[in-house]
Amino acid sequence: MKKIQGVKIGNMVNLSIDGKLHKKNCGSPKEADELFKAVLKAKDNPSDINVRALRSLLNEKLRVALMAGLETDPETNEVYLAGFNTPVPAKLVEVAKEYHDNGYPLDAIINFWKLLMINPDTRVRTSLFDFISTHDFSLTDKGYMVVYKAVYRKNEEEEGQSTEFAEFVSNQVLKVKKSWKESPKNYVVYRNDEGQYAITGVKTAEKWNEQDKGVEVLGNLNELFEAIYVADEKTEANVPVYTDMHTRSMHIELGKPVSIERVECDSDPARDCSYGLHCGATKYVERFAGYKGVVLACLVNPANVVAVPQYDHSKMRVAEYFPFAYATYEDGKIDIVEQGYYEDDYCQYEVEELEAEIAKVQAEELPIGTAKNAEAETRSMSELMKMLESRLIDIE
């Protein structure tokens, strides 16, 4: 049983826990009273709960961790997600405190960390949250990062076909379902006499005289979307296909992960441009989305981040990203698309990856391949298995 001693002099509280001395100069009489009452309570009943509460008042990081459902090692002050041994970065702990103090839900933050824990590179685990907190990245509830990728239209280059109409239809379906909270079946697509596309309600269009109004109704928004994107057994979907701006070799479609082997990527953060799939914040993409460029909104699993360059802080290298929407790019600025529309679709792919990674650990292999110039994975197989199984349980 622990032995607690303490004394309060003004706003200063001196105490000892099993002979180890602690001192705190409190910021107010109220704070000093609260701490000294905890000292007396723990002295009278030195249970683990009372001693832990006392330690939390002595240490701000420990207090924040307790509020967020985390754990702190009182000797090292390292913060951990309960049941795991991978330290949580200080910046993430600060944000958890802010969310708790304001009553914000912590799901996105905790799920982001659960994914980032799986990342085998210590440098990425410690720097990624700092990186995204200084730019206009956002997180989905399941912990994915929303990033942007500048690409070219591959269909247009190879086949001479414009994908402008398909992109318009895709964007309008996204807006109607997510922003307007309505069904695409309630809208039609029309083209005016200047060749510009727009949508309006079905009931409104039924009252139009197309010739007098100078428009051509092209069809129901939902039916057009299905005709373009949803293939049946007899026909193939006429989906827009994109390619990367550097090699022009990648095949990129909305709703399908784009990935390369991690061993092909360079994890050295000192190299701004190197091997890997590049994506980033709006600042990075705006520099590359030229006249013919297209911007795609993508989801990135933090476990798949390979490198956060030290000097160009608006981009990163990843082993996989999931393009989920076409983003409007006008006057040098990106109209940021609301995130999360295809989040559940990406989860289906992640489940397959997690199951494959768990099988590797069961065979006593590292679950994620090592990138070039990567630091060695030092955590135990049991720790890796716990992380993978926990994430799988969360999303299934």
N, C-alpha and C positions, 0 to 999 in steps of 0.2 A: 504494500500500500504506500502511495506516495505521501511525502511529508511537505506540507505547504506552510510557509511563513510569509508575513507581509506587513508593511506599514505605509500609511498615507500621510504625506506632509504637503499641504496645499494641493497643487495639481500634479505633484510628483508621487508616484507609487513605486516603492521598492519591494521586491518579493523574491522568494527562492522556491524552486520546485525540486525536491530531492537534493538540496544543496547547491543547485545551479542558480546563480543570481540573475535577476532580470530587473530592468529599470525602464519606466516609461514616463516621459514628461507629457501629460495629457493636454489637449488643446483647450479644455474648458473644465470648470468644476463638475459639470454634469458627467463628462466622460471619465473624470477621475473617480467620482462616486460609483459609477457603473462598474469600473474595473475593480475597485476595492471591495465592493459587495461580492463580486465574483471570487475574489481572493478569500474572503471570509466563508463563503459557501463551500468552496473547495477545501478549505482548511477543516471545516466541520464535517464534510463528507467528501473525501478525496476519490470519488468514483471516476471512472474513465470519462464519463459524459461531462462531469463538472470540471475536470482538469482540461479536457479538450476545449470546453467553452472559455475557460480562463486563457488558454493559449491563443485562442482566436482573437481575444480582445488585445492581447499583447502584439499580435502580428497581423498587419492589414492583409497581407497576402493569404494568410490562413483564414481570416474572416471571410474574404471574398470566395475562397475555395469552398468553404462550408455552405455559403449561401447558394452557390451554383451547383451543389451536389458533387463537388470534387473533394479530393483529399490532399493533405499537405504533410510532408515529412517535417516534423518539428525541429529536427537537427539540421537539415540542409535547406529548409524552406522551399524545396521543390514541390510543385503542384502536379497532381496526377488525376486522371479520370479514375473513379472508384474501380478497383479490381485490376488496374493495369500499372505497368512500371515505366511507361514512356513519359518524360516530363512535358507538361503543357507550357508553351512559350509565354513569357511575361505579358506580351501585348494582348494575347488572347484572354488571359486572366483579367486584364484591365477592362476589356470590352465586356466580359461576363459580368463584372461588377456594375458597369454602366447599365447593362440590360436589366440586371436584377433591381437596381435602384429605381429604374423607370418603369418597372413592371412589364418589360418586353418579354415575349416568349424566347426561350433560349434554344429551341429546337435546331435552328439553322447553325448556330455557333457550335453546339455540341456535336451535331452530325458532321459538320465540316471537320472537326478535330478527329472524330472516329475514322474518317477517311484518310486524313493526313497522317494519323498514327501508322497506317498501313504502309505509307511511303518508306522505302528502305533507306533513303538518303537523309542523314541527320541534318545536313545543311538546308535542305528544302523544308524539313519539318520545323526548323527554327526560324526561317526567314520568310516563308510564304505568307503568313498572316500579316506581317509588317508590310509586305509588298502590296497585298490587295487593299489594305486599309489606307494606303496613301494614294490610291487611284479610284476610278469610278467602277470598280468591280462590285458585283452583288452576289449574294448566296441564295440558293433555293432552300426550301425547308428540309430537303433531304441532304443538304450539305454540298451540293455541286456549285462550282463557280460559273458565273455567266461571263463569257469573254467574247471577243470579236475576231473575225478572220477575214482578211481581204483576199478575194479570189477573182478569177476570170471565168466567163461562161465558156464551158468546153463545147457544148452543143453548137453554139454560134460559130466558134472557130473551126470545128471539124465539119459541120453539116450546113453552115450558112443559114441556120434557123434561129430566129429571135425567140428568146424565152421571156420577153418582157410581159406578155399576157399571162403566162403560167405563174410568174413571180407575183404579178398583181393579184391574181386569184388567191394564191397562197396567203399573201399578206392580209387580204380582206377577210378571209376565213378566220385567221388568227385574231384580227381586231373584233369581228362580230362576236366570236365565241368568248374571248377573254375580257375584252374591254366593255363591250355592250351587253354581255351576258344573254345573248340571243342565239337563235338557230340560223345558220346560213341558208336554210330552206326558205326563210322569210324575205330573202333579198334576190335581186336580179342584177346582172352586170350589163351595162350599156356603154356604147361608144358615141361620143358627140361628133359633130361635123368637122372638128379639128383633129380627130383621131385619138382623143384622150379617153381613157377608161374611167368609169365610176360605177358606184352601186346605188341602188335605191330600193325601197320596200316593194314587195310584190304587188300589194294593193295600189300603191301609187302608180306603178308602171302600167297596171291594167287600165288606168284612166287616160293614158297618153295616146295621142295620135303621133306616131313616130315621125312621119313625114313633116307634119307641121312643127314639131318640136325640134327637128333636126338631129335626131338620135337614132341609133340602131340597138335594140335590145338583143343581147347575145345569148342570153339564157339564164337559168336559175343558178345562183352562186354555188349551192351545194352540188348540183348535178355537174356543173363545169369542173369543180374541184375533183370530184370522183372520176370524171372522164380523163382528167390530166394525170392525177396522182395514184388512183386506185386501179390496179390492173386486175383482170380476171384471168381465167385459164386460157382464153383464146387471144387476148390482146395484152400488149405490154404498156405499162404506164408511160406517158410522154413527159417524164419528169425533167426539170432542168438539171443539167449536170455541170459541175464546176471543176476547175483545176487550180492548182497553186500557182502563184505568180513567179516563183523562182525556177522550178524545174519543169513546169507545165506537164508533169507526168501523173499527178494524183487524180483519182476519180472521187469526186465529192458530191454527195447527194444529201438533201435534207432528210433527217430521220434515220441515218445510218452512221455508225461510228467510223471515224477515219483513224487508222492506227498504224504504227510501225513497231518493230521489235525494240524493246528498251535498250538492248545491247547495241543498236545502231545509233543511239543518241549520245550526245556529249553532255555530261553532267557538270562540267567545270564552270562555275559561276563567273570566273574571270574572263570568259570568252562570250562576248555579246552575240556574235553570229557563229553558229556551228551546227552540227548535225542534230536534227530533231524537228518536230512539227512546231511551227511558230504561231502564236496567237497572243492577244494582249488586250489592253485597255483601248478606249476610243482614241487616245492621243497617238498610240502606235499605229492603229489601223488607218487613221486619217492621213498618215504620211504615205501610205501605199495604195489606197483606193483612188486611183486616178480616174480619168475620163471614162474608161471602159470597165473599171473595177466594180465589183459587187461586194457588199459587206454581209457576212453571215453571222448571226448570233449563235454561239455554241455553248454547250455545257462541258466543263472539264472536271473530272474526278480528281481531287487533290492527290490521291494515291498515284496518279499518272503524270504528275509534274516531275520533270527531269532536272530542270535548272532554272533558277531565277538570276538572270545576269546582274552583276554588281553595279554596272554603270548605266545601262539602258533600262531604267526601271519601269518602262511601260509595256514590256513584252516578256514572254517566258517561253521555254521549250518544254514540250510535253510529248508523251508517247501515244496519246490518244485524245481526240476531242469528238464531240457529238453535235453536228450542225442541226439546230432545231428551228430556225426561222430566218427569213430574209429581212435584213434591216435596211431601212431607208437611209440613203446617203445623199444629202442635198446641201449645197453651199458650203461644202467642206466640213459638214457636221453629220454625225450619225443620230438618227432618231431611234433612241434606245428602245428595243422591243421588250414588252413585259415578259419576265422570265417564267419558267415553270410549265409551259404549255405541253412540252413533250418530255417532261421530267420522268413520268411513269414509264414511258417507252424506253428511256435510257436505263431505268432500273432493271428491265428485263435482260438487257445485255450485261449489266453489272452482276446479276445473280449468276449467270453462266461463268463469268470471270472468277467470282468468289468460290464457286464450287470447284473450278479447276485449280485454284490456288490452295484450297483446303486439301485437295487430293495430293498436291505436291508436298505439303507439310507432312501429311500422313506417310508419305514415302521418304520423309526426312530430307526433303529438298527445299531450298529457299523458294517462297511462293512467287516472288517477282524477280525477273532477271536483272542482272547488274549492268548499268550503263557504263559507257566509257568514262574513265577518270572519276568513277564513283567511290565513295567511302564504303568500306566493308560493313555489312550488316553484323551487328554484335549482339543483337537481342536473341533470346532463347526461342526455340521452336514452340515451346508452350505459350510464350507471350504472343507470338505471331498467330498461333492457332486461336487464341482467345479473341484477338482483334477481328480476325476474319469471321469467326462464328458469330460474334456479337453483331457485326454489320449485317450478316446474312439474316439473322433473326429479326433485325430492325426493319428490313425492307421487304421481307417475304409476306 
